[in-house]
């Protein structure tokens, strides 16, 4: 069985995190809220791949701080993925969404549980809140 690697970023700014809503045309979990990220480029490190994905999807510059979580899932297409979520600090830019997402919000991490998302991502954000919120 082949696994592809995906990278995600919990982008934080002034105590809030950035979440994006998947396009209704997406081939995996359309219309759900998530953190920014995507497939890892085989020519780059996970961190460089994540920086590239963040620039492409939301037009932001970030500083990657540390890996936070490793996860596994099967896409609706049947593809298996192993993922790494990194903690990222916002550096510069104004959010400009790519075609992959239809909306975005800067939210308090504890607000994420109210959004339509995956149980595993809700758990990840809850764990982030426990570790990083004062």
C-alpha positions in Angstrom: 0.0 0.0 0.0 1.3 3.4 -1.0 1.0 6.5 1.3 1.4 10.1 0.3 2.5 12.7 2.7 0.4 15.9 3.5 1.5 18.9 5.5 -0.8 21.2 7.5 -0.3 24.4 9.4 -2.0 25.8 12.5 -1.3 29.5 11.6 -1.6 31.7 14.7 -1.9 35.5 15.0 -2.7 37.5 18.1 -4.1 34.5 19.9 -6.3 33.4 17.0 -5.9 30.7 14.4 -6.7 30.7 10.7 -9.2 28.2 9.4 -10.4 27.8 5.8 -13.6 26.2 4.3 -13.0 23.6 1.6 -14.7 24.4 -1.7 -17.9 22.6 -2.4 -16.3 21.2 -5.6 -13.4 19.5 -3.6 -12.9 15.8 -4.0 -12.4 15.2 -0.3 -14.8 16.5 2.4 -16.2 19.5 0.5 -17.6 22.3 2.6 -15.7 21.4 5.9 -13.5 23.7 7.8 -9.8 22.9 8.2 -6.3 24.3 8.6 -4.2 25.3 5.6 -2.0 22.7 3.8 -1.7 20.1 1.1 0.4 17.4 -0.4 4.2 17.3 0.2 6.4 18.1 -2.8 9.0 15.3 -3.2 11.6 17.9 -4.0 11.1 19.9 -0.8 11.3 19.3 2.9 7.9 19.1 4.8 8.5 22.7 6.0 9.3 24.1 2.5 6.3 22.2 1.1 4.0 23.7 3.8 5.4 27.2 3.2 4.6 26.8 -0.5 1.1 25.5 0.2 0.3 28.3 2.6 1.5 30.9 0.0 -0.6 29.2 -2.8 -3.8 28.7 -0.7 -4.0 31.9 1.4 -1.1 34.1 0.2 0.5 34.4 3.6 4.1 34.3 4.8 4.6 32.3 8.0 7.4 31.2 10.3 7.2 27.5 11.0 7.8 26.9 14.7 7.6 23.1 15.3 5.8 19.9 14.4 2.7 19.4 16.4 0.8 16.3 15.3 1.1 13.3 13.0 -2.1 11.8 11.6 -3.3 9.3 9.0 -6.5 9.2 6.9 -8.0 7.7 3.8 -9.4 10.3 1.3 -12.8 9.9 -0.3 -10.9 9.0 -3.5 -9.4 5.9 -1.7 -5.9 7.5 -1.4 -4.1 6.9 1.9 -2.3 9.9 3.5 0.1 10.4 6.4 0.1 14.0 7.6 2.2 16.3 9.7 0.7 19.4 11.3 3.1 22.2 12.2 2.6 25.2 14.4 3.2 28.4 12.4 3.3 32.1 13.3 1.8 34.6 10.9 4.5 36.9 9.5 3.0 39.0 6.7 0.3 39.2 4.0 -3.4 39.5 3.6 -5.5 36.4 3.1 -6.3 35.7 -0.5 -8.0 32.4 -1.1 -7.2 30.0 -3.9 -9.9 28.1 -5.7 -9.6 25.3 -3.2 -11.4 27.2 -0.4 -14.5 29.3 -0.3 -14.2 31.1 3.0 -11.8 31.8 5.9 -11.9 33.0 9.5 -9.5 34.0 12.2 -11.0 32.3 15.3 -10.2 31.6 18.9 -9.1 27.9 19.0 -12.0 26.9 21.3 -14.5 28.2 18.6 -13.4 25.5 16.2 -15.6 22.8 17.9 -18.7 24.7 16.6 -17.7 24.5 13.0 -18.5 21.7 10.5 -15.3 19.7 10.4 -13.8 16.3 10.9 -13.7 14.8 14.5 -10.0 14.2 14.1 -9.3 17.8 13.3 -11.6 19.0 16.1 -9.5 16.8 18.5 -6.2 18.3 17.0 -7.4 21.9 17.6 -8.6 21.0 21.1 -5.2 19.5 21.9 -3.6 22.7 20.5 -5.7 24.8 22.8 -4.7 22.7 25.8 -1.0 23.0 25.0 -0.7 26.6 23.8 -3.6 28.6 25.3 -2.9 30.3 28.6 
